[in-house]
Amino acid sequence: MAHKISDECISCGACVPECPVEAISEGDDKYKIDPDVCTDCGACVEVCPTEAISAE
């Protein structure tokens, strides 16, 4: 199950360098996680300052 980023995202980009498979990219109004690439490791969850990332 992939993680997803909610509307609480402030587009700070802290999660991007933490993703070991480069599944996170900048979207139109917030960052997004590609569910086909995400390995559900949770590294991004730990660094999100707004707790906008959670498991689907």
ROFI-522597 format. One record per residue (C-alpha): residue in one letter; z, x, y. Coordinates in pm, whole numbers, padded with zeros to 5 digits, m for minus. Example, Ala and Ser with C-alpha at 12.3 -4.5 7.8 and 13.67 -1.06 7.14 Angstrom:
// residues 2
A	00780	01230	m00450 .
S	00714	01367	m00106 .
***
This chain:
// residues 56
M	00000	00000	00000 .
A	m00107	00150	00332 .
H	00100	00159	00648 .
K	m00002	m00027	00961 .
I	00062	00011	01333 .
S	00191	m00288	01527 .
D	00138	m00391	01888 .
E	00454	m00194	01975 .
C	00235	00120	01969 .
I	00232	00299	02307 .
S	m00060	00529	02208 .
C	00152	00844	02240 .
G	m00028	01012	01949 .
A	00287	01155	01789 .
C	00181	01021	01449 .
V	m00163	01183	01437 .
P	m00065	01544	01357 .
E	00187	01423	01096 .
C	m00074	01253	00877 .
P	m00173	01489	00595 .
V	m00493	01296	00517 .
E	m00608	01225	00875 .
A	m00593	00847	00826 .
I	m00476	00779	01184 .
S	m00720	00750	01472 .
E	m00721	00620	01826 .
G	m00823	00256	01855 .
D	m00913	00047	02158 .
D	m00559	m00044	02262 .
K	m00342	00133	02002 .
Y	m00372	00382	01719 .
K	m00489	00256	01381 .
I	m00447	00363	01020 .
D	m00740	00353	00780 .
P	m00598	00175	00472 .
D	m00861	00331	00246 .
V	m00744	00682	00338 .
C	m00368	00631	00384 .
T	m00163	00766	00093 .
D	00154	00581	00195 .
C	00352	00903	00244 .
G	00547	00768	00543 .
A	00534	01087	00751 .
C	00407	00891	01051 .
V	00697	00644	01036 .
E	00952	00920	01095 .
V	00799	01038	01424 .
C	00707	00706	01588 .
P	00927	00665	01899 .
T	00877	00286	01912 .
E	00908	00219	01537 .
A	00560	00062	01549 .
I	00457	00189	01203 .
S	00557	00009	00885 .
A	00438	m00052	00533 .
E	00204	m00349	00499 .
***
